[in-house]
Amino acid sequence: MAALVAESESRLTDTPGIGAVTAARLLGRTGNPTRFPAARGEEGPAGDLQR
């Protein structure tokens, strides 16, 4: 699993407390994060959009 996360070029595992399993789950849920124009672009799909 760690190899797949590394292959995705994600930096999620640089965050304290996020290991390969959590990073893989996040990547599996959101897909390629570069599809969002900015960090705030993830709020809609995650259900966290505040109005």
N, C-alpha and C positions, 0 to 999 in steps of 0.2 A: 504494500500500500504506500509506503514511504517513497518508493521509486516512482510510482504513478503521480504522486503529488509533486515530486521534484521535476518530473517530466513536463508537468503543466506550467512550469516556471512561476508558480504561485509563491508569494512571500508570506502566506498565512502562518507558516510554522515559525516565522521570525517573531511572531507575537507571543509574549509569555503566556503559557497555559494552553496554547493550541499546538497539539501534536499532529502526527500524520493521520490518525483516525478522525479527529475533529475537522481537520483541513479537508480530508476526502469527503466527509459528509457535507460540508459547506459548498465545496466545488460541485458535488453531485446535485445539490439542491439549486444552486444559482447558475450553474453552467459557467461559461467563459466570462469572467468579470470585465474583460475589455469591451464587451458589447455595451456597457453603460458609459455614457459620455463623461460622467463625473461620479464621485463617491455617492452623492445624493441621489443618483439615478437608481440605486438599489432599493430605495424606500418603497416604491410602488409595488414591485413584485414580492417584497418581503412582508407586505401588509402593514408597514409602519408609516405610511404617508399621513402626515398631519396637515390639517387645513385650518 
